Amino acid sequence: MNCINTGIELKTKRHIVFIGCLLCASIVRAADFFPVAMHQPDSARDTICYMAQVSAVASTGKSAPFWIHAGENGNISSSPFSGNISAGVYKPATRPSRWYDYDFAVILTGRFDTERATGYFRQLYAHVRLYIIDITAGIKPLVCGAQNPKLSTGGLLFSGNAQPLPRISIGIDEYIPFPGLFGYCEVKGGITHGWFVDDSRLDKTIATTGTLLHYKFAGVRLGGQLPVNFSYEIHHAAQWGGTSPEFGKYDVSLKAFKHIFMAGAGGNNRSDQLNAEGNHIGFQQLALTGKWSQWNITAYWQTIFEDKSASFIGNTNQTDGLWGLSVQQSQWRFIHSLTYEFLNTTAQDGPWHDRDGLVYGGRSNYYNNSNYKQGWTHFSRTIGNPLLSPSNNRVRTHFIGLAGDIYGFEYRVIGSYTRNWGTYKAPSMSRNTALMLEVTKHVEQAWGLDFSLRMAADFGTQFGNQFGAMLTVSKRGLIHSY
């Protein structure tokens, strides 16, 4: 009797295992092993377009209000009176389902203000995606972070505030599924080599000229099609190479690049040998996104680091960083986007770097470096968050922004309140409340032109009380579709 029962039990277990295998096979077969966009049918077309734009700024103060010129890739002058003209051709990336896609832009800008008139390429780049690999060469804006770029104070590393650097980049620019995990785990990452080309604007008796850029990033996102996603990213950049009036020509060998890549000590001066060769800066980001129906809500935290102080755990400047909440929805068009951010950079690992023979590692002095006196800037503008600068890097800001569409009038409203403490080395107290309203309207009857009016004001001791407006008229159209 026991033998018969044992045989029945074994047979039953085999049936259960067999059925379980069938179910697993069915699930695996039904699920997409590697759900990338390139596996979908492609019915899109490539297009070549043109653009032309004219802008004029007029202000009452010593400079244009902050939110008129900040975060504009250096295209809007901070002078109280300025204007620019831009024109060019571009091809957007329009074929995500094709195994390759490409885009390019050639846009030239002429800008004049009360001090000078300049001409430069606003964009001059070519980008190609080969399956999941992106390759970019040329002058193209670089922005990183989970925030809405139109409703944010700006990223801590690259915010779109300064003129973009010429660069060569390779990697995975956008999140793609990791093979075999059915879209629940996505990754991205890449590496960039760039050139600072603002030598003509630098004081060569102080600043380092011929500086190079190293930048890399990596990120992982979990959740896929689930209603909640979690992501972690780390971004690291460094200024290296060039010629210093104090230390001479810096090494640009493979050995030096290894030190730059790993943020290791080296170089030909005591500061680099004790700390890290080059000027290193970056941020880490944690983000949590909830998405359902027509809503998308993202909460994010970016913590800034200088040189080797990069860690969430055990980092003495965890109170420094950018906290944000971004809400986007398509159910009501009148207010489709809302952002709140809090920026704090007052801790900087403490007020002392070294004292009485002890090294405390404080005074991180964001966006500054003893070897690169110009700091984290390009053409005199902060590359990172525009609220920070090498001379004012201890700030605390509350920011709110919203955007929507009211019967074809697209609008954007942003406001920020900032308290400034200068730097630990040169403390200076000031405050500023900055407001901006921008309204854009497409008028098909007027040759399909877009009209935009931006009005802004500053109140406080940082810039004084000032008001200004910017009027922009632009035109975009199709040259060819194929």
Secondary structure, DSSP 8 states (H G I E B T S, - for coil): -HHHHHHHHHHHHHHHHHHHHHHHHHHHHHS-SS--GGGS------EEEEEEEEEEEEESSSS--HHHHTTSTT-S-SSSEEEEEEEEEEE----TTSSEEEEEEEEEEEEEESS-EEEEEEEEEEEEEETTEEEEEEE-----SSS-TTSSS--SS--S-S---EEEEEEEEEEEE-TTSTTSEEEEEEEEEEE---GGGS-TTTS-BS-EEEEEEEEEEE-TTSSEEEEEEEEEEEEE-SEETTTEE---SHHHHHHHHHT---SSSHHHHHS-SSEEEEEEEEEEEEEETTEEEEEEEEEEEETT---SSS-TTTT-EEEEEEEEESS-GGG-EEEEEEEE---TT-S-SEETTEE------TT--SS-TT-SEETTEESS-TT-BTTB--EEEEEEEEEEEETTEEEEEEEEEEEEEE-SSSEEEEEEEEEEEEEEEEETTTTTEEEEEEEEEEEETTT-SEEEEEEEEEEEEEEEE-
